Every structure is written in structure tokens, then in C-alpha cells.
Amino acid sequence: MQAEASDDLIPGRVVTLAPGVRRVLAPNPSPLTGPGTNSYLLGDGPDIAVIDPGPEDARHLDALLSALGPGQRVSHILVTHAHLDHSPLARRLSAETGAPVLAYGPALAGRSEVMARLAAAGDLGGGEGTDHAFLPDVALEDGARVAGSDWDVEAIWTPGHFGNHLCFAMGELIFTGDLVMGWSSTLVSPPDGDLTDFMSSCRRLRHRPARLFLPGHGAPVTAPQDRLDWLIGHREMREAQLLQALALGPGSAADLAARVYTDISPAMLPAAARNVLAHLIDLTRKSRVTHDGDLGAETVFSLP
């Protein structure tokens, strides 16, 4: 995995990462958010876009507004996805500035048919940290462009971590939200997360020219194609490990996570089990594993 350069990852500090791109770190560190959520400010001119305002936190709102220079205003608020660590502050920032909120759609937009059916019919659990109240002012289609006085971005629909997940490309800089991070592999937790979609989104991004990924958490990813190759290979390795673990006997997602994730803290095993469940659902769709009864968090899987 890519090393994490954390010397400038201090909440509230404004850090210039590239011409016309500044980062302000939110004060919400955790095992799942790393140092916290990255909010990005685009532009040096009068119109400033904010990507991912972050969690509902008055200190972070003040930090974002304080980052504006003389004559600058927030003209657009762009949200990668509706998780509680990315989208809630969009409402207050919009109320303070009058800027519209732009995203793929409301919290459940873009959810795959398979995951929607599982969420409605099964005891799947999950739904960690969803901002169910999220509703953008403007829905962005895949490929839509948004521009300010000196910046221009393309919205790229990249479901997998979350159904309404967007990346934003500004030339060869891509703001990757939670699809690609350097410090950690991405959590894919059904029904919010869909591993089939995640792999497709990673492969799609792999075919785009990029020199820098700016993720929702952690430091910039300076070798984007290498990182995507690692993420795709890592998932393929996990799939092979799960099939080997199932060869030893049936098990639930939690059982199989304990068999496969032998090198992580026990506190992280519940998150690992959600990733395992995502793999098992994907393998079920491929007819490579089977299970009895309705699909849920406690379902026992086996090889056909």
C-alpha cells in the first residue's frame, strides 16, 4: 500500500495541493475515516467550488468559510456521495453562501437493482452512516460538466462504495471520494456497497489518464494507475482466499472474515465481515457460491 504523508493532515489547516486546489481537513478522525474527511476548494478566482463539505460540524464550517480569500464566494457545492462523513454539512454551507448542492442524486440514487431488492427483502444489516436526508439541488448525470470562473470538472458516476458515488475529474486530477484511497482499501458494505459495481468503477477509472488522485480521506495518491491495479488485484486475491476458506467448510460472513483476515485488529473484524459479505453476494451472482434461505448478515454460505 502507498505510504501516508501525514505531516500536513491537521484539521482546519488550508493546504495547497495543486494550482487552484486547496484542502481543508475535517476534525473527524476514526478507524474508517483515517485522519478525517478531506474537503477540497477549487479555484483561485471569485467562484470557488467545495467538494465534500464533510460532517455536520460548526468548526469545519468556519474553517471552510475562513479559507475564502478577498472577493471569493462559494459558488458550487459538489458532493461525491451521501455518507455522514461527506455530505451533511452541504446543507448549512448552502444556507450560509446561497450556493447550490450538486450530486448524482439523493441518498438511495444509483443503488443497483440487486442491492435494492436485498435491502427490501432481506435482513442484510449495513447502511452504515447514510445521510438519508441528503437531497441535492441539482442532479448530475454521468459525464456532466460543471464550471466556475477558472475551474471545470467532469462528473463520473462510480458506484460501488455507494450507489450515488461520483468522482470529479479536473483534467488529469481526479477527486476520487471513497472509491480510491491511498491509506486503505475501500469499504464495500451491502446494501450501500456493491462489489460488482465497485470493480467495474475501478476498471473504468483505470482507463482514464490521471496523474493525481485526491481522495476523500488521506494523502494524495501520486501513482493512480498503480493504486488501481493494487485495488483490483487485492479484491481478486480476497475472492480467491474466500473460495479457499469455503473449501474448509460453510460459514457466515463473520466466520469467513475471521478465517481470512488474520492480520487485523479484532475491532476491525465487523468492517471486514461487511467486505466479505460483499464478496459473497458477488460470488452468489456468479453462481460460484450458494446459500440456504433468504440472504442476510447471518446467512451461511457454501461451495456448490
C-alpha positions as CSV (number, residue, x, y, z in Angstrom):
1,M,0.0,0.0,0.0
2,Q,1.0,3.6,-0.6
3,A,2.7,5.4,2.3
4,E,0.7,8.1,4.0
5,A,2.3,11.5,4.2
6,S,0.5,12.9,7.3
7,D,2.6,15.9,8.4
8,D,0.2,18.4,6.9
9,L,-3.0,16.4,7.7
10,I,-4.1,18.8,10.5
11,P,-7.8,19.7,10.9
12,G,-8.7,23.2,9.8
13,R,-5.4,23.8,8.0
14,V,-5.6,25.1,4.4
15,V,-3.1,23.2,2.2
16,T,-2.5,23.9,-1.4
17,L,-2.1,20.6,-3.3
18,A,-2.1,21.8,-6.9
19,P,-2.7,25.1,-8.8
20,G,-6.3,26.0,-7.9
21,V,-6.8,23.2,-5.5
22,R,-6.8,23.5,-1.7
23,R,-7.7,21.0,1.0
24,V,-9.2,21.6,4.4
25,L,-9.3,18.5,6.7
26,A,-12.4,18.0,8.8
27,P,-11.9,17.1,12.5
28,N,-13.4,13.6,12.3
29,P,-10.6,11.0,12.5
30,S,-11.6,7.4,13.1
31,P,-10.6,3.9,12.0
32,L,-12.9,4.2,9.0
33,T,-12.1,7.8,8.0
34,G,-8.4,7.8,8.7
35,P,-7.2,11.4,9.5
36,G,-10.7,12.7,8.7
37,T,-12.7,13.9,5.7
38,N,-10.9,15.9,3.0
39,S,-12.9,19.0,1.8
40,Y,-11.4,20.5,-1.4
41,L,-11.7,24.1,-2.6
42,L,-11.4,24.6,-6.3
43,G,-10.4,27.9,-7.9
44,D,-8.2,31.0,-7.4
45,G,-10.8,33.4,-8.9
46,P,-14.1,34.7,-7.5
47,D,-16.0,31.4,-7.9
48,I,-15.0,28.7,-5.5
49,A,-16.3,25.1,-5.6
50,V,-16.3,23.0,-2.4
51,I,-16.1,19.2,-2.9
52,D,-17.4,17.2,0.1
53,P,-18.2,19.8,2.8
54,G,-18.0,16.8,5.3
55,P,-19.8,16.0,8.5
56,E,-22.1,18.3,10.4
57,D,-19.5,20.3,12.4
58,A,-19.6,24.0,13.1
59,R,-15.8,24.1,13.4
60,H,-15.4,22.7,9.9
61,L,-17.9,25.1,8.5
62,D,-15.9,28.0,10.0
63,A,-12.7,26.6,8.6
64,L,-14.2,26.4,5.1
65,L,-15.6,29.9,5.1
66,S,-12.3,31.2,6.6
67,A,-10.4,29.7,3.7
68,L,-12.0,32.0,1.2
69,G,-9.9,34.9,0.1
70,P,-11.0,38.5,-0.5
71,G,-13.7,38.7,-3.2
72,Q,-14.2,35.0,-3.2
73,R,-17.5,33.2,-2.7
74,V,-18.7,29.6,-2.7
75,S,-20.5,29.2,-6.0
76,H,-20.9,25.4,-6.1
77,I,-21.1,22.6,-3.5
78,L,-20.2,19.2,-5.0
79,V,-20.8,16.0,-3.1
80,T,-19.2,12.7,-4.0
81,H,-21.7,10.6,-2.0
82,A,-24.3,10.7,0.8
83,H,-22.3,9.2,3.7
84,L,-22.5,11.1,7.0
85,D,-18.8,12.0,6.8
86,H,-19.1,13.6,3.4
87,S,-22.5,15.3,2.8
88,P,-24.4,16.7,5.8
89,L,-22.5,20.0,6.1
90,A,-23.6,20.8,2.5
91,R,-27.0,22.0,3.8
92,R,-25.5,24.5,6.2
93,L,-22.8,25.6,3.8
94,S,-25.5,26.2,1.1
95,A,-27.7,28.2,3.6
96,E,-24.7,30.3,4.5
97,T,-23.5,31.0,1.0
98,G,-26.5,30.5,-1.3
99,A,-24.5,28.0,-3.4
100,P,-26.4,25.1,-4.9
101,V,-25.6,21.5,-3.9
102,L,-24.8,19.2,-6.8
103,A,-24.5,15.4,-6.7
104,Y,-25.6,12.3,-8.6
105,G,-28.9,12.2,-6.7
106,P,-30.5,11.6,-3.2
107,A,-29.1,9.0,-0.8
108,L,-30.5,5.9,-2.5
109,A,-30.0,7.1,-6.1
110,G,-27.8,4.7,-8.2
111,R,-28.3,1.7,-5.9
112,S,-28.2,-1.5,-8.1
113,E,-31.4,-3.5,-8.6
114,V,-29.8,-6.4,-6.7
115,M,-28.9,-4.3,-3.7
116,A,-32.3,-2.6,-3.7
117,R,-34.0,-6.0,-3.7
118,L,-31.8,-7.3,-0.9
119,A,-32.4,-4.2,1.2
120,A,-36.1,-4.5,0.8
121,A,-36.4,-8.2,1.3
122,G,-33.5,-9.4,3.5
123,D,-32.1,-8.8,7.0
124,L,-28.9,-7.6,5.4
125,G,-27.9,-5.0,8.0
126,G,-25.4,-2.4,6.8
127,G,-26.5,1.0,5.8
128,E,-23.6,2.4,7.9
129,G,-23.5,6.1,8.1
130,T,-26.0,7.0,5.4
131,D,-27.2,10.6,5.2
132,H,-30.8,9.7,4.4
133,A,-31.9,13.3,4.3
134,F,-29.5,14.2,1.6
135,L,-31.1,15.8,-1.5
136,P,-29.1,17.8,-4.0
137,D,-30.4,21.0,-5.7
138,V,-29.0,19.7,-9.0
139,A,-28.7,16.1,-10.0
140,L,-25.6,15.4,-12.2
141,E,-25.7,12.8,-14.9
142,D,-22.6,10.7,-15.7
143,G,-20.4,12.9,-17.9
144,A,-22.0,16.3,-16.8
145,R,-19.6,19.2,-16.6
146,V,-19.6,22.0,-14.0
147,A,-17.5,25.1,-14.4
148,G,-16.6,28.3,-12.4
149,S,-14.6,31.3,-13.3
150,D,-11.3,29.4,-13.5
151,W,-12.1,25.7,-13.0
152,D,-14.0,23.0,-14.8
153,V,-14.8,19.5,-13.7
154,E,-16.5,16.4,-15.2
155,A,-18.7,14.2,-13.0
156,I,-18.0,10.5,-13.3
157,W,-20.6,8.1,-11.9
158,T,-18.6,5.5,-10.0
159,P,-20.9,3.3,-7.9
160,G,-19.6,0.5,-5.7
161,H,-18.7,2.0,-2.3
162,F,-22.1,3.8,-2.6
163,G,-24.7,3.9,-5.2
164,N,-24.8,7.7,-5.8
165,H,-21.0,8.0,-5.7
166,L,-19.3,10.4,-8.1
167,C,-15.7,11.2,-8.9
168,F,-14.9,14.6,-10.3
169,A,-12.2,15.0,-12.9
170,M,-10.4,18.3,-13.4
171,G,-8.0,17.5,-16.2
172,E,-5.7,14.8,-15.0
173,L,-6.5,15.5,-11.4
174,I,-9.4,13.3,-10.2
175,F,-11.2,13.7,-6.9
176,T,-12.0,10.1,-6.1
177,G,-14.1,10.3,-2.9
178,D,-14.1,6.9,-1.2
179,L,-13.7,4.9,-4.4
180,V,-9.9,5.1,-4.3
181,M,-7.8,6.0,-1.2
182,G,-4.0,5.6,-0.6
183,W,-4.1,4.7,3.1
184,S,-6.7,1.9,3.0
185,S,-8.7,-0.3,0.7
186,T,-12.3,0.9,0.2
187,L,-15.1,-0.5,2.4
188,V,-17.8,-2.1,0.3
189,S,-20.7,-2.8,2.7
190,P,-24.0,-4.1,1.3
191,P,-26.6,-2.8,0.6
192,D,-24.9,0.6,0.3
193,G,-21.9,-1.1,-1.3
194,D,-21.9,-3.3,-4.4
195,L,-18.7,-5.2,-5.2
196,T,-19.7,-5.9,-8.8
197,D,-20.2,-2.1,-9.3
198,F,-17.0,-1.3,-7.4
199,M,-14.9,-3.5,-9.6
200,S,-16.5,-2.0,-12.7
201,S,-15.9,1.5,-11.5
202,C,-12.3,0.8,-10.7
203,R,-11.7,-0.7,-14.1
204,R,-13.4,2.3,-15.7
205,L,-11.2,4.8,-13.9
206,R,-8.2,2.7,-14.8
207,H,-8.7,3.6,-18.5
208,R,-8.7,7.4,-17.8
209,P,-5.5,9.4,-17.9
210,A,-4.6,10.7,-14.5
211,R,-1.5,12.0,-12.8
212,L,-3.0,12.5,-9.3
213,F,-5.9,11.1,-7.3
214,L,-7.3,13.3,-4.5
215,P,-9.3,11.0,-2.2
216,G,-12.0,11.7,0.4
217,H,-9.6,10.6,3.1
218,G,-5.8,10.6,3.5
219,A,-3.0,12.0,1.3
220,P,-3.0,12.4,-2.4
221,V,-2.4,9.3,-4.5
222,T,0.6,10.1,-6.7
223,A,0.7,6.8,-8.7
224,P,-3.0,6.5,-9.7
225,Q,-2.8,3.6,-12.1
226,D,-0.6,1.6,-9.8
227,R,-3.1,2.1,-7.0
228,L,-6.0,1.0,-9.1
229,D,-4.0,-2.1,-10.2
230,W,-3.4,-2.9,-6.5
231,L,-7.1,-2.4,-5.5
232,I,-8.3,-4.6,-8.4
233,G,-5.7,-7.3,-7.6
234,H,-6.4,-7.1,-3.9
235,R,-10.1,-7.8,-4.5
236,E,-9.3,-10.7,-6.8
237,M,-6.9,-12.1,-4.1
238,R,-9.7,-11.8,-1.5
239,E,-12.1,-13.7,-3.7
240,A,-9.6,-16.5,-4.1
241,Q,-9.0,-16.5,-0.3
242,L,-12.7,-16.8,0.4
243,L,-13.1,-19.7,-2.0
244,Q,-10.2,-21.4,-0.3
245,A,-11.8,-20.7,3.1
246,L,-15.1,-22.1,1.9
247,A,-13.4,-25.2,0.8
248,L,-12.7,-25.9,4.5
249,G,-16.5,-25.7,5.2
250,P,-19.5,-23.5,5.2
251,G,-19.6,-20.2,7.1
252,S,-21.2,-16.9,7.6
253,A,-19.6,-13.6,6.5
254,A,-18.3,-13.2,10.1
255,D,-16.9,-16.7,10.2
256,L,-15.1,-16.3,6.9
257,A,-13.7,-12.9,7.8
258,A,-12.1,-14.4,10.9
259,R,-10.6,-17.1,8.7
260,V,-9.3,-14.7,6.1
261,Y,-8.4,-11.5,7.9
262,T,-5.8,-12.9,10.3
263,D,-3.6,-9.8,10.4
264,I,-6.0,-7.0,11.6
265,S,-7.2,-5.8,14.9
266,P,-10.3,-7.7,16.3
267,A,-12.0,-4.3,16.4
268,M,-11.9,-4.1,12.6
269,L,-13.4,-7.6,12.0
270,P,-17.0,-6.3,11.8
271,A,-16.0,-4.0,8.9
272,A,-14.1,-6.9,7.4
273,A,-17.2,-9.0,7.6
274,R,-19.1,-6.4,5.6
275,N,-16.4,-6.6,2.9
276,V,-16.6,-10.4,3.0
277,L,-20.4,-10.2,2.6
278,A,-20.0,-8.0,-0.5
279,H,-17.7,-10.7,-2.0
280,L,-20.1,-13.5,-1.1
281,I,-23.0,-11.7,-2.8
282,D,-20.9,-11.1,-5.8
283,L,-19.9,-14.8,-5.9
284,T,-23.5,-15.8,-5.5
285,R,-24.4,-13.7,-8.5
286,K,-21.7,-15.5,-10.4
287,S,-23.1,-18.9,-9.2
288,R,-19.8,-19.7,-7.5
289,V,-21.2,-20.0,-4.0
290,T,-24.6,-20.9,-2.7
291,H,-26.7,-20.4,0.5
292,D,-30.0,-21.6,2.0
293,G,-32.9,-19.3,2.8
294,D,-33.1,-15.5,2.4
295,L,-29.8,-13.6,2.2
296,G,-28.9,-11.7,5.3
297,A,-26.0,-10.8,7.5
298,E,-26.1,-14.2,9.3
299,T,-26.5,-16.3,6.2
300,V,-24.3,-19.4,5.9
301,F,-22.6,-19.8,2.6
302,S,-21.0,-22.9,1.0
303,L,-19.5,-24.0,-2.3
304,P,-22.0,-25.5,-4.7
